[in-house]
């Protein structure tokens, strides 16, 4: 898609006439996108999507009748691959609605300002979100331009993946919360291997994110703190303002936090988590990389493989962005490329038996 060629299309779903007009104006003014439609509610959006396809759905949450959160699963199905960007006044950092939307499959969120503040920063942020969702940044665009993607390791190749693993570490970014939901809900209540999660989110999201994961997985989940012990049957998530590393202790392993710069530039980063579990657990480490933009996790994945552990990544088709998992699959470090549901089954079926 070249500059001035608005071949990426957007459907706006918002009950406010003024908001629809302002969002449309910001999108059209970019010269890079076309507004295919602007409708006032979810039923109208579903009718529109039965007849037309779009690249992105911009969705408000608070609407009369069927709310955006209630309609979200149906819109994802009806969208046939369209990415959903939540633009709502209740989509602030740490808001329960934000995490719920991401868990249900929304690709990203943006706070909708007061009517008088639509110009300026909001318009720039909106266009930036759209750019990222359709992979216009150089890194993802480079991957999209690969003419013939390399073959993905088949599910059958996962027969021995993670055999005897004693820790699971999961890295994710854009689109990763929904994938995490699918992975974790596939685990039985008897599953006792500890799970570490590094998800690219601001620190203000983390308390609710941990609560959401606990509900998804049916097991305790904590936001990591320094010196926290790693216990069987629990989930620990990295805080939004520090990397999570694992260190060996006299009777097991514990968490250490630090803010050292990393090559990916991410905070928190998947790479320190992966590198540290490779050091402590070696061949008993299982790393998983879900949907996300960029290459965070690639360096750590290489370390896990070098120490005899296994790496499994999400497949291209189910990923919102196949940057993080795709970079590992293309490097040859992935033992298997699978859907989130298949990853959950693999973890459950090949859990370490003490």
C-alpha positions in Angstrom: 0.0 0.0 0.0 1.6 3.2 -1.1 1.3 6.7 0.3 -1.9 8.3 -1.0 -3.4 4.9 -1.9 -6.0 4.2 0.8 -6.4 0.5 0.1 -6.8 -0.4 3.8 -10.5 0.0 4.8 -12.0 0.8 8.1 -15.5 0.3 9.6 -16.5 2.7 12.4 -19.0 1.5 15.0 -20.0 4.3 17.4 -23.4 5.5 18.6 -22.3 9.2 18.5 -22.8 11.0 15.2 -20.1 13.5 16.1 -17.6 10.8 17.1 -18.2 8.9 13.9 -17.6 12.1 11.9 -14.5 13.1 13.8 -13.0 9.6 13.6 -13.8 9.5 9.9 -12.1 12.8 9.3 -9.0 11.7 11.1 -8.8 8.5 9.2 -9.4 10.0 5.7 -7.0 12.9 6.4 -4.2 10.5 6.7 -4.4 9.6 3.1 -3.5 6.0 3.9 -6.9 4.5 4.8 -10.5 4.6 3.5 -13.6 4.7 5.7 -15.7 1.9 4.2 -18.6 2.5 6.5 -19.7 4.3 9.8 -22.6 2.8 11.7 -24.3 3.6 15.0 -24.6 0.2 16.6 -23.5 -3.5 16.6 -26.5 -4.9 14.7 -25.8 -2.4 11.9 -22.2 -3.4 11.9 -23.0 -7.1 11.5 -25.3 -6.3 8.6 -22.6 -4.3 7.0 -20.0 -7.0 7.4 -22.3 -9.6 5.8 -22.0 -7.6 2.6 -18.5 -6.1 2.8 -15.0 -6.9 4.1 -12.8 -4.4 5.9 -9.3 -4.5 7.3 -10.0 -2.8 10.7 -13.2 -2.3 12.8 -13.0 0.7 15.1 -15.4 -0.1 17.9 -16.9 1.9 20.8 -17.7 0.0 24.0 -20.5 2.1 25.5 -23.4 1.9 23.1 -27.2 1.6 23.8 -28.6 -1.9 23.4 -25.8 -4.3 22.5 -22.5 -3.0 24.0 -19.2 -3.2 22.2 -18.0 -5.9 24.6 -21.0 -8.0 24.1 -20.9 -7.7 20.3 -17.1 -8.2 20.1 -17.0 -12.0 19.6 -19.7 -11.8 16.8 -17.9 -8.9 15.1 -14.6 -10.8 15.1 -16.3 -13.7 13.4 -18.2 -11.5 11.0 -15.1 -9.5 10.2 -13.4 -12.5 8.6 -9.9 -11.5 9.7 -10.6 -7.8 10.3 -8.7 -6.5 13.3 -10.7 -4.8 16.0 -9.5 -1.5 17.5 -11.4 -0.5 20.6 -11.8 3.4 20.7 -13.7 4.2 23.9 -13.7 6.6 26.8 -13.6 3.7 29.2 -10.6 2.0 27.5 -8.1 3.7 29.8 -4.9 2.1 31.3 -5.8 -0.5 33.9 -9.6 -0.4 33.1 -11.4 -3.7 33.4 -13.1 -3.1 30.1 -9.8 -2.8 28.4 -8.4 -6.1 29.6 -11.8 -7.8 28.9 -11.8 -6.5 25.3 -8.2 -7.7 24.7 -9.0 -11.1 26.2 -12.0 -11.5 23.9 -9.9 -10.8 20.8 -9.6 -7.0 20.3 -6.2 -6.3 18.7 -5.6 -3.0 20.5 -7.3 -0.1 22.4 -7.3 3.7 22.4 -8.9 6.1 24.8 -11.6 8.3 23.0 -11.2 11.9 24.2 -13.9 14.5 24.8 -15.4 15.8 21.6 -13.3 19.0 21.6 -10.1 17.0 21.8 -10.4 14.8 18.7 -7.9 16.8 16.7 -4.2 16.8 17.4 -2.8 14.0 19.6 -5.8 11.7 19.3 -5.8 11.8 15.5 -2.1 11.0 15.4 -2.5 8.2 17.9 -5.4 6.7 16.0 -3.6 6.7 12.7 -0.5 5.2 14.4 -2.7 2.4 15.8 -4.1 1.7 12.4 -0.6 1.7 10.8 0.5 -0.9 13.3 -2.5 -3.1 13.0 -2.1 -3.4 9.2 1.7 -3.9 9.6 2.9 -0.7 8.0 5.9 -0.4 10.3 9.1 -1.5 8.6 9.8 -4.5 10.6 6.4 -6.2 10.1 6.1 -5.0 6.6 9.4 -6.7 5.8 8.0 -10.0 7.0 4.7 -9.6 5.1 6.7 -9.0 1.9 8.3 -12.5 2.1 6.9 -13.9 -1.2 6.6 -17.5 0.0 6.6 -18.1 3.7 8.8 -20.9 4.9 7.0 -24.1 5.8 5.9 -24.2 9.4 6.8 -27.2 11.6 3.8 -29.4 11.6 1.8 -30.3 14.7 3.0 -33.8 14.4 6.6 -32.6 15.0 5.5 -31.6 18.5 5.4 -35.2 19.7 8.4 -34.8 22.1 8.2 -31.1 22.7 8.5 -30.2 26.3 8.8 -33.8 27.6 9.6 -33.5 31.2 9.4 -29.7 31.4 9.3 -28.2 34.9 8.5 -24.6 34.0 6.5 -22.8 31.2 7.3 -19.3 30.2 5.0 -17.4 27.8 5.8 -14.2 25.9 3.1 -12.1 24.1 2.3 -8.7 22.8 -0.4 -7.4 20.4 -3.2 -9.9 20.3 -1.6 -12.0 22.9 -4.2 -11.7 25.7 -6.8 -13.5 23.6 -4.3 -16.2 22.7 -3.3 -16.6 26.3 -7.0 -17.1 27.2 -7.1 -20.0 24.7 -3.9 -21.5 26.0 -4.7 -21.3 29.7 -8.3 -22.5 29.5 -7.0 -25.8 28.0 -5.2 -26.7 31.2 -6.8 -29.1 33.7 -7.1 -28.0 37.3 -4.5 -30.7 38.2 -1.8 -29.0 36.1 0.9 -28.1 38.6 3.8 -26.7 36.6 4.5 -23.0 37.3 3.8 -20.6 34.5 5.5 -17.3 33.9 4.0 -14.7 31.6 5.6 -11.6 30.1 2.9 -9.6 28.2 3.6 -6.1 26.8 1.3 -4.0 28.8 1.7 -0.8 30.9 2.2 -1.3 34.7 -1.3 0.2 35.4 -2.9 -2.8 33.6 -1.2 -5.5 35.6 -3.3 -6.0 38.7 -6.5 -6.5 36.6 -4.5 -8.5 34.1 -3.4 -10.9 36.8 -6.9 -11.2 38.1 -8.1 -12.0 34.5 -5.5 -14.7 34.1 -6.5 -16.3 37.4 -10.1 -16.5 36.2 -9.0 -17.8 32.8 -6.7 -20.5 34.1 -8.6 -21.4 37.3 -5.4 -21.0 39.4 -3.7 -18.3 41.5 -1.9 -15.5 39.5 0.4 -12.8 41.0 2.2 -9.8 39.6 5.9 -10.5 40.1 7.8 -8.8 42.9 11.5 -9.1 43.8 12.4 -12.4 45.5 8.9 -13.9 44.9 9.2 -17.7 45.1 8.1 -19.8 42.1 5.5 -22.2 43.4 3.8 -25.2 41.7 0.4 -24.5 40.2 0.7 -20.7 40.1 1.1 -18.1 37.4 3.4 -15.1 37.8 3.2 -12.1 35.4 5.9 -9.6 34.8 5.1 -6.1 36.0 4.8 -3.5 33.3 7.9 -1.5 34.5 10.5 -4.3 35.0 11.9 -7.4 33.3 11.2 -10.7 35.1 14.1 -13.1 35.6 14.4 -16.4 37.3 17.3 -17.3 39.7 18.1 -20.5 41.4 17.6 -20.8 45.2 18.6 -23.4 47.7 15.2 -25.0 47.5 14.0 -24.1 44.0 13.7 -20.9 42.1 12.6 -17.3 42.6 12.0 -14.1 40.7 14.3 -11.1 40.3 13.3 -7.9 38.7 15.5 -5.4 36.8 15.2 -2.5 34.3 18.4 -3.1 32.3 18.2 -2.1 28.6 17.5 -4.9 26.2 18.0 -5.1 22.5 14.3 -5.2 21.7 13.7 -2.0 23.6 10.6 -3.6 25.2 9.7 -3.1 28.9 9.0 -5.7 30.1 10.9 -8.0 27.7 10.5 -11.7 27.0 14.2 -12.2 26.3 15.5 -11.9 29.9 12.7 -14.2 31.1 13.6 -16.8 28.5 17.4 -16.5 29.0 17.0 -17.0 32.7 14.8 -20.0 32.6 17.3 -21.6 30.2 20.1 -20.9 32.8 18.1 -22.4 35.7 16.1 -25.1 34.1 18.0 -26.1 31.0 16.3 -28.9 29.0 13.4 -28.7 31.5 12.3 -25.3 30.2 9.4 -24.8 27.8 9.1 -21.3 26.1 6.0 -20.2 24.3 5.6 -17.1 22.0 2.2 -15.9 21.1 0.9 -13.1 18.9 2.9 -9.9 19.0 4.7 -7.2 16.9 8.5 -7.1 16.7 11.1 -9.7 17.6 11.1 -9.7 21.4 11.8 -13.3 22.6 13.9 -14.3 19.6 17.2 -14.0 21.5 15.9 -15.7 24.6 14.4 -18.5 22.5 17.8 -19.2 20.9 19.2 -19.5 24.4 16.5 -22.0 25.5 17.1 -24.1 22.5 20.9 -24.0 23.0 20.4 -25.3 26.6 18.2 -28.2 25.4 14.8 -26.7 26.1 11.9 -26.3 23.7 10.1 -23.4 22.0 6.6 -23.5 20.6 5.1 -20.5 18.8 1.6 -19.5 17.6 0.7 -20.0 14.0 0.4 -17.2 11.5 -3.4 -17.6 10.8 -4.5 -17.2 14.4 -2.1 -14.4 15.3 -3.2 -10.8 15.2 0.4 -9.9 14.4 2.9 -12.7 13.4 6.0 -10.7 14.3 7.3 -12.3 17.5 6.3 -15.9 16.7 7.1 -15.5 13.0 10.7 -14.4 13.6 11.3 -17.5 15.8 9.6 -19.8 13.3 11.7 -18.4 10.4 14.9 -18.7 12.4 14.3 -22.5 12.9 14.3 -22.2 16.7 10.6 -23.3 17.0 10.0 -27.0 17.7 6.4 -26.5 16.6 4.0 -23.9 15.3 0.5 -24.4 16.6 -2.8 -22.6 17.4 -3.3 -21.4 21.0 -5.7 -24.2 21.7 -3.2 -26.8 20.4 -0.5 -25.2 22.5 -2.8 -25.6 25.6 -3.3 -29.2 24.8 0.4 -29.8 24.3 1.2 -28.3 27.7 -1.5 -30.3 29.4 -0.6 -33.6 27.8 3.1 -33.4 28.3 3.3 -31.9 31.8 6.1 -33.0 34.0 5.2 -35.8 36.4 7.0 -35.4 39.7 
